[in-house]
Structures are given as structure tokens and as C-alpha cells.
Amino acid sequence: MSTRSGYGSIPHRLRFYLGEASSLIIPDIYFRKRRDVLLSRFDGLNNETQKAIVDRVDYCNKLTSAFNAEALDQFNRDLTIGTRRSAYHLDFKRVARYFPADVRFSYLFGDCTHVPDEPTFVKSRPVADGAGNADSVLLKLNSVRHYYRVRDRLAFEQKRPLAVWRGSIHQGHRKRFVASHFAHPLCNIGAVGGDPDGLYDRGTLSIREQLQYRFIISIEGKDVATNLKWILSSNSLCLMPRPRYETWFMEGRLIPGVHYVQVADDFSDLGDKIEHYLVHPAEAKAIIANANRHAESFYDSDSDLLVSLMVFDKYLRLSGQLPRWQSSLDPA
């Protein structure tokens, strides 16, 4: 990845890989002994926090029925990092090491845009109502790329009254967007990849530079849009079509007009939406505040670890590999 963006910067990635690599020195048995201690912290939380955590667990892991572990193709004992020190392996190992070596599971790394045939841990899945995507069990994977956090020092009114977007246009829908809005007077839009002729090249912009704009456009690529998390953490207003894919960030729970401004899939109403929120900044700031609250819950490392362990635990007990962990929310 290029070093022009914060989530691709050398210091950010270096901190991630050094931190994860150093933790690999600690034997897995240490983490397995701590699992029940960490899970028991759930009982010490207030009722509202417990319900919020259970809601996240059941959203990321929608499985409700028992399934056969014999169909699962990976043993935990075989999850050795070795030379495969990808961000996916490191993030997955961070959770799996708390569980016995002989448990089995299935995982798919990379951009997952389909639902697998058996319960499988993934980074991303199609948004679906009910249990339509239940076999895709979400974990926080490739966090170094997707969970870069920003500290936005500019208030909404201090920003430039324009919409900004930078990204690759390898996918057709992105290329069409850039072609139709490149010259829009309310936009600063440019391609940073997939444009060999340089027709839409306006130069790269760092995250800090993009945060100088009141509106930031988010467009999915192969799956989720990488910039969505940091946009919703900022003081800029997110403009995007309704998400088709979701991750640990629970994009499927985002509500148009509450967490972001929904635009048409072909962006034909983009100019109208920008003009509306330029005239109604109070509405824009209310949406930004809701977006910030949604994003904030995903940057608490203690809660994230607890939710991860509970998601993994639920998967293993439904496959009959672990006895059910009892919590204070269980009926007597």
C-alpha cells in the first residue's frame, strides 16, 4: 500500500507489525489460561453495557443452530504464523490463541463478497436481513488497514465547502463515478490508481488533507470502503450509497440520515445533497455526532477483545467443541 495515507504510513504499519510480532513470543498456553478470566469480566459490566456487547456478538456471529465440526478444514494447532505474517493471520491469531489447540474452524481471508457454504470466519460479508449471511462470521481482520483512527482538529464550519474523494478506479462503478463528477464545481475528485492515461489525476491527498473538506465521499471497492471508518470518526459529513457489504464495523447497521447521507447508486443526486447540507449545517453536524458515536465503540481495545472472544466462543460451542460459557444474562 502507498504511504500517502495514514493507514498505509510506515509508522502506523510498523507499530502494528512490531506489536503483533512481539506478542508471538508469549506461548499460547498463557492466553488459553486467561480466556475464562477475560470472559468473566462480562459479568462485572452494567446491564446496559452487557446488552450492547451481546448485541454486537449476535450481529457478528448470527449462527443459532448447532453445526458439525467435521466439515471444518482448519485446526487451531496448525495456525502457525511462520513466514505468513499477513495482517489477516496476525489478527486471527490474536483471538484464536485463547482457545484449545485441537479445535477446528474455517476461515477465508481477503475481500469476501459471498456467503460460504459452511460457518466461516471472514473480514467482510454481504449485508443481508436476518440470517441470510449467518455462515459468514465476522472478526476484526486486516485491522491495520481498516481501523486507522483520526483526530480531527477542524470543526465542520472551518472546512472547505466542497466534497472530496481520492481512490483507485479499477472497478467500473468507481470509474463511472469519477468520469461523471470529475468536473463538478462542488467536488474535488481524482483517481490514484486504475487510470493509465491520467485523465482523472488530480494528485494524491493524505487523510489530513481530505479532512479539510466538509464532505467526504465513501465508495465501496471490491467489498467495503476502506475510508468509511475514519470518515465516521471525523468532523466531516459522509456521503455514500447504501452499503452492500459489512465488516466488524457493522456497516449494515448504519442508518441513512442518521449516520451518513445516502446518495443514489449512480451519484446523480450528489450535488443536490451537498447543496442541502451547505444550507443546513446543523443537520450535518447532528449526523456527524451520530457517526462519531457509532465509530467510538470500535476503538475500545478491552471491549473489542471481549466481543471477539465471545464471537469465537459462540462459534466453537455451536460446533460442539466447547462447553457453553455461562454468563450473568443466562436465565437461572
N, C-alpha and C positions, 0 to 999 in steps of 0.2 A: 504494500500500500504506500501511496505517496506520503511524504512527511509534511505536506502543506496543511493538513487538517489536524486538529488536536488529537483525535482518536487514532491518527496514524503517526503522530510525532514520535521521535526516537525516545525522549524521556518517558512518555506515557507507556509505550510498549516495553521499554526496558524495565520499568518498575514492576509491570505485570509479570514478565518472564523471570526476573530475578526473585520476586516474591514467591511465585509458584515453585520454581526450581528449588529454593531453599527449603520449602515445606516437604519436598520429596525425600529429604534426608531423614525425616522422622518416620519410624516404622509404622506400618498401617495398624498394627495391634494397638498402638496408643490411641488412635482415633476410634477404633471399634469399642474400646473400653469406655470412651467418653460419650458414645452415642446416646445411651439411656439417660445420662446426666443432662445432656443438652435437650433431649426431648422432654424431660421432666420440667424444664423451665416454662413450658407452656402452661402448666398448672398454676404457676405463680403470677400469671398475667391477669389483668382485669377482664371482665366478661366481654366488654366491647372489643378489646384487642384480640381475645381468643376467637371471637366470631369472625373478625376480619381476616385472621390468619387461616382459619378453616375454609372461609370463602375462597381465598387465594389457592389453597391446596386443592380444593374440589374443582376449581376452574382449570388449573393447570393439569390436573390428573382427573379426568372426568370418568374414569373407569368405576363401575359399580358392581360388576359381577366377577366371580372367580374365573380364572383362565389357567390353562395348562402350561406350566413352566417348561415342559419338554419341547415346546415349539420355539423356545428362545435360544438364540445361537451364540451368546457370549457368556463366558464365566468371569466373575469378578477377579479371580486369581490371574486371569490372562490379560488383565488391563494394566500391563506394564508400559510405562511411558517410553523408556529406551530412547531410540532416536526419533520417535514420533511425538515430539514436543509441540504439537499444534495447540492453538488456543482451545480448540474443542476438547482435545484429550486432557489438557490440564484442568479445565473447568469441570469436566465429567469426573475425573479422578478426585477432585476436591470433595465431591459428595459421596461417590461410591466407596471411598476408603473407610467410611464409617460402618460399612456393612460386611458380613462374613465373606470369606474368600470363595466359598462354594456356591453362592447364589448366582442365578442366571438372569440375563436380561437381554434386550435387543436395543440397539441404538443406531441412528442414522445421523451422521454429521453433514454439515453443509446446508444449503438452502433447500428446505423441504417444502414442496408445494403440493404434495399429495398425502393422503392418509394411508399408512402402511396396512398390510393385511393382518398383522398381529400387534399387540401393545408394544410400543417402541418409544424410547426417549428421543426427542428431537429438539432442535432450536426453534423451528418455525412450523406452522401448520396453516391450512386454510381456515378462515373464520367460518364457523358453522353454528347454527342453533342447536340447542340440546346436545345429544350425544353423537352428532354426526361426525365429529372429529375426535372421538374419545380414544381411539387407538394411537393417536399422536399425543404423547405425554410430554409436556413442556418442562425443560430445565433451562437454567440460565447459562447458555453456552455462547462461546465466542464473545465473552463479556468485554474483552479488551477493545473490541471494535464498536460494540453497540452500547456500552454503558459509560461513555465518556461524559463526565459531568461538567457543566459550565457554571461560572459565577458571573452573571450578567450585571454589570455595573450601570447600565444605561436604563433610564425609565422609558416607557413607551413613547412619551411625548418628545423625548430627546433624540429619538432615532429618525432616520431619513424616511419620509413618507412614501416609500416605494416597497415593492415586493422583490425578493431576491431568490435566485436558485442557481446552484452550480452542481454539476454531476455528469456522469457518463451517459451517452445516448446510444449504447449498444442495443437496447431494446427499442422496438418500433414505437411503442406508446410514448416513450420519452423523446424520441426523435421528432415525432409529430408535435408534441407539446412545444419543444424549443423552436421548431420551424414556424409555428403559428403565433408565438408570443415573443420572439426574439426582439422585435422592434416595438413592442408595446411601450407607450410612454410612461406607464406606471410600474414598469418592471425593469430589473437588471438581471437578465437571464443569459447564461452561457454554458457551453459544453466543455468538459475537461477530459473527455475520452469518447472514442467511437465516432469522431468527426475528422477523418483523414484529410479532407480538403480545407479544414479550418473555417468553414462558412459561419460557424456559430461560436467562434472562440473569442471570448472577452477577457481572457486571463483568469487565473485561479483566484479564489478568495478564501482566506482562512476562516475558521469558525468565528473568531473575534471580529473579523471584517464583516461577515454576514450578520452578526448581532447588531450592527449599526443600522439595520433596516427594521422598520415596524412590522413588516410581514415577511415570513419565510415560508417558501413553498416546499412541501414534502411529497415526493413521488416514489411509489414502490418501484423496485427494480425486478430482480428475479423473485424475491419474496418481499420482506418488509423494507421500508425505507430506513437506512442507517441513521439519517439525521433526525428522525422523529423524536427520539428520546431527549436529545439536547435542546431541540426547539421547545418542547413542552416544559423544560426546566428554565427557560429564559423569560425575558420580558417582551418578547416578540410574539406576534399572533401567528399561529399555524394555519395555513391554507392547504387543503388537500382533499382529494376524493375519498369516499368511504373506504377504509382499509379492506383488502381482500385476504390478507394474511396476518398472523399474530404470533407473538413470542411470549416469553416470560413477562414482558411489559404489558400484556393483556390488552393489546390494541383493539380487540373485539369489544371491549367494554367502553371504549371512548365514544362519547355522545356528541353528534354534530350540534353546534350552537352552545354546547356546554364546555367541551374540552378543546374544540377546534372549529374552524369554519369549513363546512363542506362545500366543495365546488364540484361542478359537473365532471364526469369522467373525461370529457374532451376539453375541459377548462374553458368552455365557451362563455361562462359567466364570471370568469376570474376578475375582469376589470370592474364589473358591477359590484362584486364583493369587496374589492379594495376600496372603491369609492364610498361604499356604505360605511365601512368602519373608519375611514378617514373623517367622516362627518359625525360618527357616533363613537368617540374614543372610550366612553365609559363602558359601552357594551364590549368593546375589545378587551379592556382591562379586566372585566368580570370573567371572560372566557380564559384569559391568561392566568388568572388566580386559580381557577378550577384545574387548569392544565398543570400548574405548579404543584397543587396538592396531589394530583394523581402521580406525577413523577416522583415526588418526595418519598413515597412509600417504598420505592425500589432502590433506595440508596442507603438503607439501614442494614449494615452487614450482619448484625445479630438476627434480625427478623428474616433476612434473606436466607441465612443458613438454616434457621428453624423450618421455614417453609420448604426449602429444598429437601431436608431430611424427612419431613412428613410426606412429601410427594413421593420420594423414593421408597419410604417405608410402606406407604399405601400400595404401591406397585408390587412390592415383594410379598406382602401378606395376601393380596388378592390372587397372586400366583401360587399361594400355599407354601411359600419358602420361609416365612417368619410367623411367629405367633403374633396375634393382634396386639398392638400397643394400646394400652388403656389411657384415656385422658379424662380430665375432670368434666368434659362435656358429654361423656357417655352416660346413658341412663343407668340408674342404680340396679 
